[in-house]
Amino acid sequence: MADWRPMLIRRNDGFPRIMGVLNLTPDSFHEKSRLNSIESAVSRAIEMVEEGADWIDIGGESTRPGAAPVDTEEEIERVIPVIIAIRQALPDTCISIDTRRASVAKQALEAGADMVNDVSALSDSQMAELIVQSGCPICLMHMQGTPENMQNNPSYQDVVDDVRDSLGKASSTLTDMGVDPSMIIADPGIGFGKTLEHNLSLLGSGRDVIPNEEMSLLWGVSRKSMFSRLLGRESTDDRLAGSLGVAARAKDKGVDIIRVHDVAEHADLFAAMGALR
């Protein structure tokens, strides 16, 4: 099993750990990230590790705006064989399961995953107990509503305060059950029930959005729709430069993990920035 504890916090040079996205869905928003076989998934995972990924984040349900839910059994059929195969091919690589369902997370952990990336921050009432029983880390992501309706006029009194409060309630559920705050990662959920202005406020706030300073911070901004409004880039193929521009601020904002489609480019960015400093 991978030694995941050092991978929950940023590198010694202050740059974030890189989490590579592995989509096992036919409808993920970035078409080029979609994989449809165990062989292609394992090949891409090996490639991402060689490019510099610290984590491989495996998901079997698209949570893009407007996405319909996937049947639990179908999600399990998509992710579990891939997790088993990647664990065999990469025994020392950290694997996270991107899911909203405790039943999927449980099987993923049993198959070799190290962490749960819960994109709905404990909306499944069984998820907290699973985390306590397994002793694994968890990423709590904020989402207003569901993927089907989250972009229908999202609103907040103060987006940073509201997201922090929401993540605080979820994380308190875990800490009240004995989970150490250092085992919890906070993700403000860029693009998940937010306008461009909300997203920019959350990114600008950095670690201020974290409800407990012992927790880690994750950003997931890669190729998202905010770059359509911000830069006029309608196609996800044209959003790499914007993604790298945001990633360039990650160190100064205290980000511990950055979730990306393009591992090599982000690794090069951090290497070049580190050399200049």
C-alpha angles and dihedrals in degrees: 000000000000122000096242101166097086088047093065092072133050122273123273089259090058097251118126126256113255120239114195119214117233110185118194093181133103093219109043110142095245104061096199091060094061117111125188107185140049090239095054091045093052091046092051092046091053090047092051092050090050088050092054110275117155093187135032110208111202121197133177101182125061114229096185115136109287095014117148119228119266121229111259094236091050091050090051092048090052100049111028099065089047093050090050092049095046092047089054093047096041108029094168099044122104114242127193127190115224106211146124095214127086091206091058092044092051094054091043092054090048089051092054109279117142103201142025117231099199107195092190100047100238099325085144105076091214096055098083093053090049091054092050093048096045097042090219126140121256136206114215113204123194117231126169106217122335131307088261095059108011095108094050098113100313113204139181137177089225113352097208094047093043095049091045091051092049093049088045092058092050094046091047089057087060099040091048086058091053103267113146111239089230087068091060126083121197121215116185090208103238108210095011104115095335138116121225089263091052091050093050091048092051093047091047091051093061111178093358087089092062113100093207123031091217089066123089126240126231127190122200107184103129114143093333127162093259086082090060092063096031099046105011092246104148097173118069086221089070099051102081095097091052091048091052090047091059092042089056088067094048096093094051090047093053097246114170101189130020119198112214145166093212109057100168094051093049092046089052090048093054092044092052093046091048092052092051092051 
